[in-house]
Amino acid sequence: MMKQRILVLAVSAWLACLSVAAPLSAEVLNRIVASVDGEPVTLFELNQYVSKQRTLAPSAPMPSEKDALQALITEKLLAREIVAKGIQVRDPDIDRYIDHIKQQNRLEEGQLEQALAAQGMDYGKYREQVRGEIQKVQLLNREIRGKVNVSPEDVHRYYEAHKKDYERPGTVKVRQIMLKLDSDAPEEISKVVLERIADVRARLKKGEDFEKTAKQVSEDPTAADGGDLGEVEPAKLLSEFEEPLSKMKDGEVSEPIRTKMGVHLLKLDKRVDAGHQPESELAPQIKDKLYNEALDERYRRWLLEDIQKHHYIEIKL
């Protein structure tokens, strides 16, 4: 039902964007502005349609009169196709759709009816409007969705053509132990701190767990997380860290590194070299993108071109 809801919104929004032009002049309201399979469309009918759509989407942009007329003709063609295909929507389907609307908007019993009444809409008419929207979605699903396919070859071609978009910088996953030491600390204090960090490094070299040791002795805020600095680009760490990290291997612990904040030991957990995200990781994302784009284009072409070939349409506006 959620997919149907999304499609209902998508179709309604697309038609509304075509049909919220400003009210037309009433100079000759019964003037025929078009015909669909011989049935006349009058200026009066077009004005009514535009007024209704403006009520439904008051903030939507305002296309031209011709766009509004095209949207009205599309509505008429969809209605004819729905009848021709024998598409029917049962009352339980409408009930489920409306229940979903209530849940999504956290509406209690009766609040939807009150909201509709405030907009001047009868609840019964609203149900019929919902029925019509669901019918359109079912028609479009039948005629379009099953005919759109994205192959692995399509995904591969897109990936190769946009490979630059999937570049990723080299990163390092690093932990640190830091002992505080001011840059202008007296020599005797510096000596004590440096001896402490050397002792810690010696313990680590003998096999002591870095994460556990960081929690015990590190004076950096990351101590609670075992000194974890995350997986980051080396350039985003302290500048003093870049050169030592560039020479380290996975699992290696650095020599003490002095910064304005103190003295540090780094452990390189993992290095990920610069490159491209692999196609295998991106394939589902790319497939969804290509499918949605193809679906949207196919919808538009079917609505504006394909179904019109099976009907006689004359524009007189």
Secondary structure, DSSP 8 states (H G I E B T S, - for coil): -HHHHHHHHHHHHHHHHHS-------TTTT-EEEEETTEEEEHHHHHHHHHHHHHH-TTS----HHHHHHHHHHHHHHHHHHHHTT----HHHHHHHHHHHHHHTT--TTHHHHHHHHTT--HHHHHHHHHHHHHHHHHHHHHTGGG----HHHHHHHHHHTGGGGEE--EEEEEEEEEE--TT--HHHHHHHHHHHHHHHHHHHTT--HHHHHHHH--SGGGGGTTEEEEE-GGGS-HHHHHHHHH--TT-B---EE-SSEEEEEEEEEEE-SEE--HHHHHHHHHHHHHHHHHHHHHHHIIIIIGGGGS-EEE--
